[in-house]
Amino acid sequence: MDIQLDPARDDLPLMANTSHILVKHYVLDLDVDFESQVIEGTIVLFLEDGNRFKKQNSSIKEACQSESNKACKFGMPEPCHIPVTNARTFSSEMEYSDFAICSKGEKDTSDKDGNHDNQEHASGISSSKYCCDTGNHGSEDFLLVLDCCDLSVLKVEEVDVAAVPGLEKFTRSPELTVVSEEFRNQIVRELVTLPANRWREQLDYYACCSQAPGCGDLLFDTDTWSLQIRKTGAQTATDFPHAIRIWYKTKPEGRSVTWTSDQSGRPCVYTVGSPINNRALFPCQEPPVAMSTWQATVRAAASFVVLMSGENSAKPTQLWEGCSSWYYYVTMPMPASTFTIAVGCWTEMKMETCSSNDLATEGPFSPSEADFRHVGVCSHTEYPCRFQNASATTQEIIPHRVFAPVCLTGACQETLLRLIPPCLSAAHSVLGTHPFSRLDVLIVPANFPSLGMASSFLTSVCQSQNELTCRPFSKASLFKFACPSSPHIMFLSQSILTGGSHLCGTRLCHEIAHAWFGLAIGARDWTEEWLSEGFATHLEDVFWATAQQLAPHEAWEQQELRACLRWRRLQDEMQCSPEEMQVLRPSKDKTGHTSDSGASVIKHGLNLEKIFMQVHYLKGYFLLRFLAKRLGDETYFSFLRKFVHTFHGQLILSQDFLQMLLENIPEEKRLELSVENIYQDWLESSGIPKPLQRERRSRAECGLARQVRAEVTKWIRVNRRPRKRKRREKEEVFEKLLPDQLVLLLEHLLEQKTLSPRTLQSLQRTYHLQDQDAEVRHRWCELIVKHKFTKAYKSVERFLQEDQERPQRDSFIRLLLAWGTRLELTLDIKGGIMWLLKPSAHSPVHVLVLLFPRGWSQPGTHKRQILVNAASLPGGRLLPWIWSEAAMGF
């Protein structure tokens, strides 16, 4: 390898040698076992060597700009039938398992929406204990390096694609009559480059090839971060087998998935948006440049529902009593990090009043929609693109499903279901064509570490000059160094279901925005997170105002109020976070660069503090807000639609956006704006950008914020009144406030040194704080803890149990520690008990204790750090709880 890793640093290595060879397609065939908490099976990789894909990439833009080139346009293929022989059994000296080849005369079993019945994809899986020799076999062999960790790799073999009848037609060279490595590779080269209008046929061939026999074991080795595969005698990527099968299984402690229970107490497993992405779920190429398609068959007990990134709304196929199979596929090339899976006893909910006609709005374009269509073909690698499908461009509301534990179905019916259609329609009205054909929404278990919420502000502790101050945080996205969500599936927290529609609507709009920015358009360098999170944060306000059908002035007022809240967040973030982590483009001129092999590292990719940081959300948001005001909203969003049409299906860097934007700014509005100036002021400097400081100093408060200040003044007067008042003294009359106004009100009151129990009780009664959304209740809990309002401790307990995900719960307990509370909480956490113990003669600091039935907890203090390992949870899950020094020792 040509990159050096320093184990003392917190950078995330991307080890795959993508400059030499690329995975073009994955076929996964997996079994989910909840008893052992293991996902086991095979993955087949279809590869393309570097010389070929570099040549394709260099010519694709020119080809797609030609009017005569119609290959980029989407067209429905004719039904295809693959002529193959009856099932056969293949054997070898290594005792290979039987593989079922597609049966003769097999019909296309997909329906008009592309949904398969899964029957032909339900192949059996058996494991192998064989492991190839990992000794030194000479450095002259080509080495395929895949990103991989926390996996048990059992066997790697070459796939004999030539054994699949019908594929010989893909060999163009007449002299290739004998089955050889070159013959097999020729078949794969032609298969991965089939035109987009043959996508259905291509998927069927991939499925048949994935079930073909092995034709030789490959040597492999694993280390902490990678799987390395070689074939003796294959000295170049061109010579290396282009179709390989890997037999593997996950580990219960693997960091890419979480095994847990849902809110109804039933087992489930799902991908968690881990900083290491999916490399502990399957061996893959993690760098974003490794754009691939995939298809997956997943088997689980019949009582479980399998949700996955996929263009088809899969339905279960019963294999035998008690076992079902689910099949999904994706034809748009995406980074492997966007692959998502969730398996659980979810219940699907449907709107009672929703008709099928509501799912696709057809009709002529209105004048305001005239710029949704642009002349010319797409600039991306060829795939079946919705931007070239006339019916897709007018589809305001894509088909969607909602899943949740049975105990939350009522809350979902009441809040979430009715919000999805207007939010999807609003996004379409702003940006145009939905990049993806459908959407599944899942309410995830209560321990999900990233709520699917972009600005769920947390609180931690900043210690400066021996004074303790609290600072707000936002949660990290599902896509820390990958896409923030996944195509076709969205995870949301149960916390958004209570307290009205505002929190649910804004979070939903944020995640919908990621379909365009983060998925359809991805960052080529994962350190430029602002290209995903900044855009989604800016667009969530626009989408939500449109979904509510607010008048222009009302929409402006609410957006200004949210800007005020985010300005407060950004100031605190800059004050309390390390300067090197405040930079949106940390690699500067080296952004997007990789080593000769394609390997690279993501700066601070494994830094635990990034879970709590929101700098990419906030600075990115304020940059886009600054640019939109410079151009004017109408000009800016017209440009944004043009940008989406130009760059969808591609990876970008900051300069791609900024250069195209500046080209569209009239000279009189540019006012010394340049890519270099924006880099210097906004992207490559720590702290608050100077243009933003000048803007906030000169900006008057919006009406909603002024109203909050007036209410704060009233509450301060109430708090100063003596217990015994004069009878004629006038009672304060408080105004009704919006949820964001309540958040701002409570934040102002948090700045007060003392609030009496009488004031806090009146505050709770006036605004019914216990019934507000999670954002408001979070600030209310801070007030409770700060002022030791013991009558409301049950509200804190409820909040920690029902609304705080693990990073938020950790952060909140930091707050308890910081304020030196003598609060003693006993909480039920997933079958265990969490105690926050007050200081004693034996321990001068607060101690967090976790106790689990049939398990153990071993708290201790060392160098102001507490590490608790609950090693024997029910099911054998290893759960590390790590506390940084900044959190302890107060």
N, C-alpha and C positions, 0 to 999 in steps of 0.2 A: 504494500500500500504506500501511496505517496503523500499521506497526510499524517501528521504527528498529533497524537492526543495526549493532553495533559490531564491526568486523573484528578488533579487538584482544582481544575477549573469547572465551571458549570455549563460549558458549551455542549450542545447536542451534536454528536457526529452523524453525518449521512454518508454511509460507507459504500453504497452501490456504485459500481463503475459504469455509470450511464453514458459516458462518452464513448465507450467501446461497444456496448450492446444494450438494447432496450427491451423490456417486456412490453409486448403489444396487447396481450390478452391473458387474463387469468380465468381458469375454470376450477372452482372450488367444489368439493364434494365432502360434506362434513356431517358428523353426528354430534349432537349436544347431549351430554350426560350430566344431569344435575346431581346425581349421587356422588360422583367423583369430582365434580366441578371441572370437567375437561371437555374441550372441543377437539375432536379427533377426526382425521381423514386424510385426503390428498388435495394437493393443488397442482395443476398443470400449467406451466408457463410456456407461452408461444413467443419466441424471441425474434428480434431483427438486429442484425449486426450493424455496427456504426456506419460503415461506408454507405450502406443503402439508405438509412434514414437521414443522414446528413445531406445526401443528394436530393432526397425528397423535400426536406425542409427548405433547402435553398431555392427550390423552384416553385414551391406551392403558391406563394403570394403572387408571382407573375402569372401562374396558370389560372388562379382564381379570378384575376382581374380581366382575363380575356372574355369577351362577350361570347365567343364561340365555344368556350369551355362550359359545358352544362353538367359536368360531373359533380359539382358542389351542390347542385339543386336536389332537393329531396323528392323522391318519387316512390310510390308504393310498388314493391316487386310483385312479379307473378308468383303464384304458389309454386313452391319447389318440392320435389320429391327426390330423396337421395337414394340411388340404386345401390343397396348394400346386401350382403349375403346374410344368411341366418347366423344366429349366435354361435360363436365357436369358443373353444377353450384353448388357451395358450399356456404352455408350461416351460420351465427352464430349470437349470440346476439350482437356482435359488428359491425354488418353490413359489413362483409368482402366484398371486391369487387369480381366480377366473375374472375375466372382463367380458361384459355383455356388449356385443356390437349391435348397432341399431338393426332391428329386424327388417327383413326384406319387404319391400313395398310399403314402408312405413309412411303414414300420412302426416301432413302438417297439422298438428293438433292445436295450434294457436288459434284463438278466436280473432275477431276483427279488431280488437283492441291490443292484440299482441300478447294476450294472456295464454299461457300454456297450462295443461292439466298436470304437468310434472311427471307423468307416468314414465315417459321415455328417459327421464333424467334421474331416475331413482335407482342408481347402481349400488351394489353392495360394497362395503368397505371392510377390509381386514388389515390387521396391523402386521408389521414385520419387525423382528428383533435383530435383523441383520444391520450391521453398521460397517461401512467401508473403512478400509485402512486409511488412517490420516497421516501416515508417515510422509517423509519428503520424497517426492517422486520426480524431482527436477524442476527447475524454474522455467523451462522452455514451454511448458504447457500453459495455454490460456486459462485464466481464472475468472469465473463468474462470481461476482461478489454481490450478495443480497443483504439488505438490512434485516436483522433478525436478533431477537433476544427473548429470554424467558420461554423458549420453545424446546421441545424434545424432538429432534429430527431423527427419524428412524431409518429412512432409506431414500436415496435419490437415484433415479434411473432415466435413461433416454426412452422416449415414447416412439414406437414404430408406427408413425402416421401412414407409412406406405401400406400397412395392413388393412387400412380402411378402403374398401372397394369404392371406386368412383373418383378418388382423389388423384389418380394417375393422370387425369386430364390437365392437372395443374403443372405438369412438367413440360416445359416448352422445348427442351433440348432432345432431339431424337436419339442422340447417342446415349442418353441416360436410360438404358433399358434394364440394367441390373440394379437391384435395391442396394443403395450405398448411402453413406452419410450425406454426400452431395445431393443424391436423389431426394432424401427425406427433407433436407433443408430447402431444396427447390420448392417442394410442396408447401412448406410453411411460408416461404416468402410470398408465394402467390396467394395463399389463403389469407394472410394478414393484410393484403393490399386489394382485396376484392372491392369493387365500387360500392358506394353507400346504398344504392338501390337494390343491392343483393344482401342486405344486412341479415335478413331472416335466414337465408340459405347459409350464410357465413356462421351464424350462431349454431345451426344444426350440425355443420361440419366440425366446429370446435367441440361440440358435445360428443360426437362420434370419435374424434381423435383422442379426447380425454379418456375414453374407455378402451382405447387400443392397448395391446400388450406392450410390455417393456422389451427393449432389445439390448440391454446391457446396463450394468450398474455403473454409476459415476462416483468418483472419489469426492468426499466432502469433509469439511472441518468446520467447527464453529468456535467463535470467541465471544467476548462479552456483547459485541454489537453487530456481528455479521455471521452469515453463512457463506462459506467459500466452496465452490464446486469446480471440479476440473475433470477432463477426460484425457487419459493418457494418449499422447500423439496429436491431440488437437491444439495446434500452436497459435491459432488466431481466432478471433471472434467468428470469422466466416466459417472456419472448420468446426467450431463448437456446435453440438446438437442444438437445433432451434426449437425443439419441443422436449421438455423434461417434466418428470413427475416427482413430486416431493411428498413422502409419507411423513406425517408429523402429528404432534398433539400439543395443545397448550398446557400451561401449568396453572394450578389454582391461584398462585400468587402473581401470575402474569399481569403486567401493568397496563395492557391495552383493553382489558375487559374487567368488569366487576360482577362478581356473583353475590347476590343479595336477595332480599325479599321485598316485595312491593308493599303498598300501603294496606293491602288486604291480608298480608302475611304469607303470600304464596311466592315460591322461588322464581327468580328471573336472572337473566344475564344480559349485559349490554356493553357496547363500547362506550368509553367514558371521556373521550376527548383528551386522552393522556398526552403529556408533552412528548412521549416517545411514539405517538401515533399508533399505527396498526402492526408494528413489527413484532409484537408479542401475540398477535392474532394469526398472522400468516407471514411466511418469508416473502419479501417484496422489495421493490425499489422505491424508497421513500422520497428522493428528491422530486420536487414538483415538475421538473422537465420530463420525468418518466410518465407521460400521459398514456393511460391504457384503458381498455374496456374490460368488462368481466361478466361472468355468469356464475351463479352459485346454486347448488342444491343442498338444502339443509334438512336433516331429519331430526325430529324430536318427538316426545310423547304426544299423543293425540290431543291432550288437554291444553297444549301450548300453542301460541300464535308466534310465527316467525315474521318479523318485519326487517326490511333490508333496503339499502339503496338499490333501486330498480325501476325501470320504466314501466313494468307491468304490475298491475294490482294482483299479486299472487293469491291463489286459493290453495288450500291443502289438498293433497292426494293421499288417501289412506293406502299404506303399503301392506300392513297386516294389522290385526287387532291391537290397538294401543299405540300405533306408530304412524305418523304422517310425514309427508315430504313437502317442502316448499321450494319453489324455483323462481329466481329473479335474474334479470339481465340488464346491462347498461351498454348502449351503443355509442354514447358520446365519450370520447377519451377524457379521462379524469385522473388526477393524481391518486395513487393508492391510498393516501391518507384520508380521502373522502369516503372510503368504504365504511359503512355503518351497519351494525346488526343489533337487534334486540329480540330476545326470546323470553316470553312470559305468558301468564294466563290473563292476557289483556282482553277487555271487552270492547267491541266496536260499537260506536254510537252514530246514529244518523238523525238528521233533522227531519222532524215529522212533516214540516211544510215544504221541504225542498223537493223540487221536481227535476227530472233529468234535463229539462229545457234550460234550467238555470245554470247548468255547468258549461255551456258554450254559447256565447253571445255572437251571433252572426249578423252582418249587416254592412251597409256602406259606411265608409269612413266619414266622420264629420270633419270640418275644416281644421279643427284643433288637433286632429290625429293625422294630418296629411304627411307629417314628417316621420311617421312610424315606419314607413317603407322607404328604402333608399335604393337607388338604381345600382345594379351590379350584384355580383355574387359574393359569398362570404370569403373571408381571408384565412380561415382556419384550415387545419387538416380535415380531409373529407370525412363526414359522418352525416347521418340523417338529421338535418338541422331544422329546427322549428322556425327559424327566421326566414326560411325559404319555403315554408308551407303556408299557403294562403289562409286556410282555415285556422291554423294555429295563431296567426298574427292578430286575429280578431277575437280570440278566446279570452274574455276578461277574467273568467273564473275557471281555473283548471279543476278537474276532478280531485276530490280529497276525501280522506278517511280520518277518523279520530278514534284513538284507542286509549284506554285507561284502565286501571284496576277497578273492579266492580264497585268498590266503595266510593269512588269518585265520579260515577256516571251522572249522578244528579247535578253535581257542580259543573261538570263539563256541558251538560245540556243547557244549563241556565246561563253560562257565561261564554264559554269558548266557541261552541258550535255556531252560534249566531254571528260571531265576529269574523270568522274566517272568510266568508264570501265578500263582505265589503272591504276587508283589508286586501284581499287578492285583487279585487276590482280596482281599488285605489292604486295599487302598485302598477297595474297595467296602464292606467290612465296617465301615470307619470313617466314610466320607462318603456312602455310598449310590450312587445311579445314576451310572454313568460318563457324563460329558457328551458324549463322542464315540463313534461307532459302531465304530471300528477304530483300529489303530495299526501304523505301520511304524517299525522301529528300524534305523538305519544306523550302522555303524562308520565314522567319517569319516577322511579322510587325516590324517597325522601333523602337518600344519601348521595344523590347525584351531585358531583362536584362542580358543575357549571350549569347554572339554572336555565340556560338558553336565554338569559336576560342580559342585555348589553350594559345597562347602567344600574344594576342593583347595588346600591352603595353600601359598603361595609364600613366597619370602624376598627381601626387598629390604634397603635400607640406610637407617638413620636416623643422622644425624650430630648429636650434641649435646655441647656443651662439649668439642669436639675429641676426643671418644671415638666410636669406631665401634661400633655395636651392630646386630645383625640383627633384623629384624622380619618376622613372617609376614604373608602376604597370602592372600586367596582370589581365585580367578579371577572375572572378571565374567561375568554370565549371558548366554545367547543373547538375552535380552530386556533390553537396557540401558535403552532408552526405548520398548520395545515389549513384546510378550509374550515370556517367557523361552524358549519353545519355540513350536511351531506345532501347530495341530490336525492330528491323525492322523499326525504324523511326529516322530520324536525322533532327535537326533544324539548319539552317545556316542563317547568317545575309546577308542582301542585300549588305553590305559593301564589301563582297568578290567578287562581280560581276564586279567590275571596276578596271582598271589599269593593265590588263594583267592576266596571269594564275597563277603566283607564289603564291600570297596570297590565292587564291581559292584552289589551289592544296595542299598547306601545311595544311590548315585548314581541308580540306576534309580528308586528310590522318590521321590527328590527331583523328578525330571523328571515322573514320573506325577502327583505332587501338583499340578504346574502345569496339568494338565488342568482342575482346579477353580479354582485361584487363579493367575491370570495369563492364562487363556484363557476359560473359561466365565464367570469373574468377573474383569474387568480394571480397572486403575486409570484413572480419568478424567483424572488428571493424572500424567504419566509421572515427575515428580519423586518421587512416592510409591511408589518401588520396593518398599518394605517390604511393601506389600499383596500383592506377588507372592512376593518372595524370603524374607521373614520367615515367611510361612505355609508355603512349601515346605520351608524348613529345619526348622521345628518339626514338620511332618507327616512328614518323612522318617524320623525316629526312631520315630514311632508305627507307621507302615506297616511298617518293617523288623522291629520287634519282633513285630508281628502275623504277618508272613510267616514268621518263624522259629519261631513258636508257642512263644515263651518264657513261662516261668512269670512271674507278676506281679512277684515280687521280683527275678528275673533281668533282666527288662525294665527295671525301675526302676534297677538298678545300672548297666546299660549306658547308659541315658539320662543318668544323673548323670555318668558318666565323660565322655560327649560334651559335656555342659554345662561340665565342667571345662576341656576342651580349648578350647571356644569362649570361655570366660571369659578364658583366656590370650590368644586371638586379639584379643578386643575391647580388652583393656588395651593391647596393643601398637599396635592400630589407632588408639586415641585419643591415644596418646603421639606418634605419628609422622605423622599425617595433618593437613591443614589444618582448622582448626576449622569453617570454613564448609561443608566437605564432610562433616561428621559429623552433619548435621541431617537427620532423616528427612522433615520437612515444611518445606523451605526457603522456600517462598513464603508460608507462614503463612496469614493471612486471605485472601490472593489466590490460594490454591490452587484450581485448576480454572477460574480466570478466563482469558478470552481477549479479544482486541481485538474491535471491532464486526464485523469481517469474519470472525472465527474464527481468524485467525492468532495465533501465540504463539511463545514461545521456551522451550526446556528448559534450565534453569540447569545449567551445566557439562556440557552434553550432548556436547561435543567434547573434553572434557578427557581427555588420555591417561592421567592418573593413575587415573581411574575404572576402568580395566581391572584394576587391582590392588586396588581397595578392596572391602571386604566389610561396610561399616557397615550397609547395608540388610538384609543377611542376619542379622547378629549382633544388632543392637539390636532389629530386628523379632522375631527369635526369642526373645530374652529378655523382650520385652514380652508376647508371647503365652504364654510359659511362666509369667510372673508372673500373668497373668489366669486361666490354667487352674488354677493352684494356689489362687487366691482362690475360684474357683467350685467346685473339685473336678473331677477329670477326667470323671466321668460326666455332670455337669451341663454342663460346657464343650462336650464333643463332641456332646451332644444339641442344644445351642444351635447348634453349628457346622453340623450337618445342616440345621437349620431355616433358618439364614442362607443356606446354599447353595441351598436350594429357593426362597427368597425372591428372591435377587439373581442367579441364574444367567442368562446371556444379557444382562447389563447391565454398565455401568461404575459404579464406586463411588469415593468419597473416604473418607478415614479416618473422618470423622464418621458415615458410614453404618454402618460396622461397630461403632464404639464406642457410638453411641446405641442400636442394637438390642441390643448386649450388655448395657449397663447396665439396660435395661428388663427383661432376663431374670435379673438378679442379685437374689436376695432381699435385702431391706433390711438384714438382720443381717450379710450378707457384704459389703455395699457399702463400709462403713468409709471414708467421705469420698471414695470414688472418684467422679470426674466427668470428662466429656469435657475440660473446661478443665484439670483437674489432669494428666490423661494427656498432653495437648498440651504442657504446661509441663515435665513431668518427663521425658518420653520422646521426643516427636516434634519439638519446636521448640527444643531445647537441644543444644548440643554437649557432648562429654564423656560420661562414664558416668552414666547416670541414678541419682539418689540412692536410690530404692527398691531398685535392683539392688545398689548398694554395701552397703546395710544387710543385704540378704539374704545376700550372699556372705561378709560378715564373721561373720555368726551361723551359717552353715551348716558342719556338719562334713563332712569328706571322706567319700566313699563307699568301700566296701570295696575296689573295684577300684583306686581311686586310692591308697589306703593301701598296697596290695600293691606298687604301682609304686614308692612312696617307699622301701619296704623293699629292693626290688631295686636302686634307685639307691645306697643306702647300701652294699650289698655291692660294687657296681662301684667306688665310691670307695675302699673298702678294698683291693680288688684293685689299683687304680692306684697306691696308695701303697706297696705292698709293694716291697721291693728286688728286684733281678733274682735275686740268690742268696738263697733262703729256707732257713729251718731245715727239716730233713727231716720233722719231726713236725707241722709247721704244717698245720692243717686246710684242705682245699680248700672253696671256696664252692660251695654248691648253689643253682642258680638255678631259679626257678619258670617254668613255661610261661605265656606272656602272650598275651592277645588282641591283634589288630592295633591297636586304639586304645590299648591299654596300651603297646605297643611305641612308638607315636608319642610318648606322654607320657614314656616312659623316655628316648628319644633327645633330646627337648627338654630334659629336666633335665640330661642329660649335656652338651648343647651349652653349658650355663651354666658348665661347669667350665673353668678357665683352660687346663689342659693335660691331655691324655690320651696315654699312651705308645703307641707302635706295638704293643707287646705286648698292651696292654689292648684296643686297637681290633681286633686280630686275634682275640682271644678273644671279643670282643663279636660279631663277624661269624660266628664258628664256632658260638657258642652258639645264636643265633637264626636262623641261615641267612638273614642279611639280604639277600643278593643274590637270594633267591627270594621275598621278601615283596612286598606290593602297593606301588603307586607312592607312596602316602603315606609308608610306612615307608622305602622306598628313598630318597625325597627327603631325609628327615632324616639318613639314613646318608651320603648324598653330602655334606651340609653338614659332617658330622663329618670325613669324608675330607679335604675341602678345608681346613677350618679348621686341622686338625692335620697337614696335609701328609703324609698316609698314602699314600706313593707306590705301595705294593703294590696299592692298590685303585683307582688312577686309571682303570683300564679300566671299573670300575663307574660312574664319573662319565661317561665317554665314552658308555657304553651308555645311561645314563639320559638324557643330553642328546639322543641320537639317537632313542630309542624312546619316551620318555615325556614329554619337555618340549615343549609346544606353544610357539608363538612368544612370547607374553607371558611364559610361565613361563621359557623359555630366556633371554630378555632379563634377567629378574629374577635368575635364577641366576648369570648372568655378572656382574651387579652385585655379587653376593655374593663371587665370585672376586676382583673388583677391590677390594672393601672389605677383605678379609683379606690383601691384598698378596701373594697367592700367586705363586710363580715358575713355576707350572704352565704348561706349553705344550701345548695340546690341538690336535690335527688331526682334524677331524670332517668326514664326508661329509654335506652338507645338501642334499638335492634336486639332486644332480648337481654340487654345488659343494663348496668346502673352506672351513671356518671355522677361523681360527687366533686363539688368544688369546696375544698376545706379551707377554713380560715387559718391564719397563722397561729402557731402555738409555741410553747417553749422548746419543742423538739424540732420545729421547722419554722424559720423566720419568714418564709414565703408561702404564698398560696400554693396548694398542691391539687392537681387534677388527678382523680383516681377513676379508673375504669375497671369495673368488675363484671365478669360474665359467668353465667352458669356453666358448669363443666369446663371452666377455663381459669385463667389466672391473670392478675394484673401486677405489675412490678414497678410502681412509681419510685422515682428517686431524684435527687438533685445533685448536679455536678457542674461546676463552672456556670452557674445560673442557667442551666438547661435541664429540662425534664424530658425524658424519653420513656414513653409507655408502649410496651408491646403486648397486645392482647393476642397471644399466639394460639389459643385453642378455642376460638369461637365455634359456635355450632356449625358444623360442616367443615371445620378444619381451616377456615380462612385466616391467613396471616395478615394482620392489620397494623401497620406502623403508625404511631402518632408522634410526630416530631415537632418540638417547640424550639424556635430559634432563641438566641440569647436576648434579642431585643424584646421578647415577649415575657421574659421571666425576671425574677429577682427584685421586684418593686417593694 
